[in-house]
Amino acid sequence: MAGPMRRRGDGFLLRVGVLIVIATVFLTASFVGVVGFISGDIRGFGGRVPWYIVAAAVTFVASVVLLEEQGAAGRPIMITAAFFTMLIFIVALLGTEGLIHILTNPELIVASDVILYFLSAALFAVGVGYWAFNHWREFTT
């Protein structure tokens, strides 16, 4: 059964559209990052790891504060914050490494059809992620 219809304000589609584009670009880059790691083409990774950890730490604190302000219970806050922290760590790591891999080896990825498969997979993942974000409380209670 469908939930109640939500009233969307002006600019909702623009905000969601921008979010979808950004998330899709980062997920596509993350898939390319996986290819870069598998192929062994990632260089200078060790120097960037601390920045990925900082991104995860900021995500954790922001998640806890935002969920606390929404009145969520303690356990769901920790579960959700841990989930988003791991997600952002992985996407930041793989996405950044993927973007670097694309910039340093554009002929390997962009010139082939593989990027279209990655883009399609990223769009599906963003759709599932959007749905999960809107229904996260159903999974943490």
Residue frames as qw, qx, qy, qz and C-alpha x, y, z in Angstrom:
[[0.000, 0.890, 0.456, 0.000, 0.00, 0.00, 0.00],
 [0.402, 0.521, -0.024, 0.752, 1.35, 3.40, -0.93],
 [0.329, -0.385, -0.453, 0.734, 2.16, 5.94, 1.78],
 [0.124, 0.859, 0.358, -0.343, 0.58, 9.37, 2.01],
 [0.543, 0.663, 0.182, 0.483, 1.24, 11.73, -0.88],
 [0.478, -0.471, -0.119, 0.732, 3.96, 14.21, 0.03],
 [0.253, 0.950, 0.179, -0.044, 3.60, 17.82, -0.93],
 [0.697, 0.006, 0.149, 0.701, 6.66, 18.98, -2.82],
 [0.055, -0.837, -0.103, 0.534, 7.69, 22.64, -2.82],
 [0.508, 0.850, -0.110, -0.086, 8.96, 24.77, -5.64],
 [0.201, 0.758, -0.619, 0.024, 12.26, 23.60, -7.02],
 [0.798, -0.285, 0.506, -0.158, 11.90, 20.05, -5.72],
 [0.909, 0.370, 0.170, 0.092, 12.54, 18.44, -9.09],
 [0.389, 0.820, -0.325, 0.266, 15.56, 20.67, -9.69],
 [0.370, -0.668, 0.586, -0.270, 17.07, 19.81, -6.29],
 [0.866, -0.078, 0.487, -0.086, 16.44, 16.09, -6.72],
 [0.788, 0.609, 0.006, 0.092, 17.69, 16.22, -10.32],
 [0.167, 0.820, -0.489, 0.246, 20.97, 17.83, -9.25],
 [0.589, -0.464, 0.620, -0.231, 21.34, 15.23, -6.49],
 [0.922, 0.215, 0.317, -0.052, 20.69, 12.40, -8.96],
 [0.619, 0.739, -0.210, 0.164, 23.27, 13.76, -11.42],
 [0.081, -0.756, 0.589, -0.276, 25.95, 14.18, -8.73],
 [0.730, -0.278, 0.588, -0.211, 25.28, 10.77, -7.20],
 [0.903, 0.395, 0.171, -0.018, 25.27, 9.10, -10.62],
 [0.434, 0.791, -0.385, 0.194, 28.58, 10.72, -11.59],
 [0.267, -0.634, 0.667, -0.286, 30.20, 9.62, -8.33],
 [0.842, -0.061, 0.505, -0.180, 28.84, 6.07, -8.55],
 [0.811, 0.581, -0.041, 0.047, 29.96, 5.79, -12.17],
 [0.211, 0.777, -0.529, 0.268, 33.39, 7.03, -11.13],
 [0.603, -0.448, 0.598, -0.279, 33.33, 4.50, -8.27],
 [0.941, 0.218, 0.254, -0.049, 32.83, 1.67, -10.74],
 [0.596, 0.721, -0.268, 0.231, 35.76, 3.00, -12.73],
 [0.230, -0.728, 0.565, -0.314, 37.74, 3.15, -9.47],
 [0.866, -0.166, 0.451, -0.135, 37.09, -0.56, -8.95],
 [0.849, 0.509, 0.023, 0.144, 38.44, -1.21, -12.46],
 [0.226, 0.833, -0.403, 0.304, 41.50, 0.91, -11.64],
 [0.525, -0.566, 0.583, -0.253, 42.19, -1.05, -8.47],
 [0.933, 0.083, 0.346, -0.051, 41.71, -4.40, -10.18],
 [0.743, 0.624, -0.049, 0.237, 44.00, -3.41, -13.05],
 [0.725, -0.365, -0.064, 0.580, 46.62, -2.01, -10.66],
 [0.387, 0.556, 0.199, 0.708, 46.60, 1.42, -12.35],
 [0.340, -0.911, -0.184, -0.145, 45.93, 3.43, -9.17],
 [0.603, 0.243, -0.292, 0.701, 48.97, 5.55, -8.19],
 [0.052, 0.336, -0.290, 0.895, 49.46, 7.70, -5.09],
 [0.573, -0.505, -0.550, -0.337, 46.56, 6.11, -3.25],
 [0.614, -0.330, -0.531, 0.482, 48.27, 6.06, 0.15],
 [0.203, -0.002, -0.143, 0.969, 48.58, 9.83, 0.23],
 [0.360, -0.288, -0.295, -0.837, 44.85, 10.30, -0.30],
 [0.504, -0.328, -0.797, 0.044, 43.61, 7.81, 2.31],
 [0.190, -0.278, -0.534, 0.775, 43.63, 10.32, 5.21],
 [0.264, 0.060, -0.129, -0.954, 41.26, 12.56, 3.24],
 [0.542, -0.209, -0.694, -0.425, 38.85, 9.67, 2.75],
 [0.436, -0.320, -0.736, 0.407, 38.92, 9.03, 6.49],
 [0.005, 0.185, 0.241, -0.953, 38.19, 12.72, 7.17],
 [0.426, -0.082, -0.432, -0.790, 35.22, 12.56, 4.78],
 [0.561, -0.289, -0.772, -0.074, 33.92, 9.52, 6.68],
 [0.307, -0.278, -0.592, 0.691, 34.36, 11.23, 10.05],
 [0.184, 0.085, -0.006, -0.979, 32.52, 14.36, 8.89],
 [0.520, -0.165, -0.622, -0.562, 29.73, 12.16, 7.54],
 [0.472, -0.293, -0.793, 0.251, 29.42, 10.32, 10.85],
 [0.121, -0.279, -0.426, 0.852, 29.15, 13.50, 12.91],
 [0.306, 0.047, -0.242, -0.920, 26.76, 15.15, 10.44],
 [0.513, -0.218, -0.755, -0.344, 24.55, 12.04, 10.39],
 [0.373, -0.340, -0.732, 0.458, 24.38, 11.85, 14.18],
 [0.006, 0.250, 0.230, -0.941, 23.57, 15.55, 14.54],
 [0.373, 0.002, -0.410, -0.832, 20.97, 15.62, 11.75],
 [0.522, -0.261, -0.788, -0.195, 19.21, 12.46, 12.93],
 [0.282, -0.312, -0.645, 0.638, 19.25, 13.63, 16.55],
 [0.142, 0.171, 0.042, -0.974, 17.62, 16.90, 15.45],
 [0.491, -0.094, -0.573, -0.649, 14.88, 14.91, 13.68],
 [0.644, -0.329, 0.358, -0.591, 14.08, 13.15, 16.94],
 [0.800, 0.164, -0.563, -0.125, 15.22, 9.68, 15.94],
 [0.843, -0.527, 0.083, -0.071, 15.90, 7.12, 18.66],
 [0.330, -0.753, 0.549, 0.150, 19.44, 6.29, 19.76],
 [0.677, -0.082, 0.701, 0.209, 19.88, 2.88, 18.14],
 [0.621, 0.661, 0.393, 0.151, 18.54, 3.88, 14.69],
 [0.075, 0.970, -0.209, -0.101, 20.79, 6.95, 14.80],
 [0.414, -0.590, 0.661, 0.209, 23.90, 4.82, 15.31],
 [0.691, 0.210, 0.669, 0.175, 22.87, 2.22, 12.72],
 [0.479, 0.836, 0.260, 0.072, 22.07, 4.88, 10.13],
 [0.065, -0.931, 0.334, 0.130, 25.17, 6.95, 10.90],
 [0.558, -0.372, 0.700, 0.244, 27.39, 3.87, 10.62],
 [0.670, 0.450, 0.567, 0.164, 25.77, 2.91, 7.31],
 [0.350, 0.932, 0.082, 0.051, 26.18, 6.37, 5.78],
 [0.300, -0.809, 0.469, 0.189, 29.73, 6.65, 7.10],
 [0.629, -0.122, 0.710, 0.292, 30.74, 3.40, 5.39],
 [0.568, 0.668, 0.464, 0.124, 28.87, 4.35, 2.23],
 [0.154, 0.982, -0.099, -0.048, 30.52, 7.77, 1.96],
 [0.450, -0.625, 0.585, 0.255, 33.95, 6.31, 2.75],
 [0.651, 0.122, 0.694, 0.280, 33.62, 3.73, -0.03],
 [0.463, 0.792, 0.372, 0.143, 32.08, 6.12, -2.58],
 [0.053, -0.962, 0.221, 0.151, 34.58, 8.89, -1.78],
 [0.513, -0.466, 0.653, 0.305, 37.50, 6.47, -2.07],
 [0.579, 0.236, 0.713, 0.318, 36.37, 4.66, -5.20],
 [0.340, 0.878, 0.337, 0.004, 34.80, 7.74, -6.81],
 [0.090, -0.918, 0.293, 0.253, 37.87, 9.91, -6.38],
 [0.477, -0.348, 0.727, 0.351, 40.19, 7.15, -7.50],
 [0.559, 0.485, 0.650, 0.173, 37.89, 6.51, -10.47],
 [0.243, 0.959, 0.099, -0.106, 37.91, 10.18, -11.47],
 [0.247, -0.752, 0.528, 0.308, 41.71, 10.21, -11.21],
 [0.577, -0.015, 0.769, 0.274, 41.83, 7.01, -13.27],
 [0.495, 0.735, 0.459, 0.065, 39.60, 8.56, -15.95],
 [0.081, 0.974, -0.129, -0.170, 41.70, 11.71, -16.08],
 [0.294, -0.640, 0.657, 0.270, 45.00, 9.84, -16.31],
 [0.247, -0.052, 0.911, 0.327, 43.76, 7.08, -18.66],
 [0.523, 0.373, 0.176, -0.746, 40.79, 8.46, -20.61],
 [0.484, 0.344, -0.644, -0.482, 41.35, 6.16, -23.57],
 [0.107, 0.058, -0.983, 0.138, 40.84, 3.06, -21.41],
 [0.136, 0.394, 0.782, -0.464, 37.40, 3.93, -20.12],
 [0.317, 0.570, 0.164, -0.740, 35.70, 6.79, -21.92],
 [0.304, 0.405, -0.603, -0.617, 36.37, 5.49, -25.43],
 [0.148, -0.053, -0.980, -0.122, 34.71, 2.14, -24.72],
 [0.518, -0.431, -0.455, -0.582, 31.10, 1.15, -24.10],
 [0.513, -0.224, -0.716, 0.417, 31.99, 0.09, -20.55],
 [0.024, -0.018, -0.298, 0.954, 31.29, 3.59, -19.28],
 [0.512, -0.187, -0.317, -0.777, 27.67, 3.27, -20.50],
 [0.690, -0.267, -0.672, -0.020, 27.21, 0.08, -18.48],
 [0.380, -0.143, -0.533, 0.742, 28.70, 1.78, -15.43],
 [0.193, -0.094, 0.007, -0.977, 26.43, 4.80, -15.95],
 [0.632, -0.258, -0.503, -0.530, 23.35, 2.56, -16.21],
 [0.640, -0.254, -0.667, 0.285, 24.29, 0.61, -13.08],
 [0.197, -0.044, -0.367, 0.908, 24.88, 3.89, -11.23],
 [0.385, -0.202, -0.185, -0.881, 21.44, 5.20, -12.23],
 [0.709, -0.312, -0.596, -0.213, 19.78, 2.02, -10.94],
 [0.545, -0.184, -0.576, 0.581, 21.76, 2.30, -7.70],
 [0.021, -0.082, 0.163, -0.983, 20.76, 5.96, -7.27],
 [0.561, -0.290, -0.379, -0.676, 17.09, 5.04, -7.74],
 [0.734, -0.313, -0.595, 0.094, 17.31, 2.30, -5.13],
 [0.410, -0.056, -0.426, 0.805, 19.29, 4.63, -2.85],
 [0.225, -0.241, -0.045, -0.943, 16.68, 7.39, -3.17],
 [0.706, -0.353, -0.457, -0.410, 13.94, 4.93, -2.29],
 [0.703, -0.219, -0.562, 0.377, 15.94, 3.53, 0.65],
 [0.202, 0.114, -0.289, 0.929, 16.69, 7.03, 1.94],
 [0.432, -0.285, -0.120, -0.847, 12.99, 7.85, 2.00],
 [0.852, -0.293, -0.278, -0.332, 12.16, 4.57, 3.79],
 [0.394, 0.409, -0.713, 0.412, 15.21, 4.08, 6.03],
 [0.405, -0.330, 0.524, -0.672, 13.20, 4.09, 9.24],
 [0.909, 0.020, -0.091, -0.406, 11.33, 0.99, 8.07],
 [0.828, 0.270, -0.458, 0.178, 14.64, -0.91, 8.16],
 [0.286, 0.377, -0.591, 0.653, 16.06, 0.38, 11.45],
 [0.518, -0.353, 0.304, -0.717, 13.11, -0.15, 13.78]]
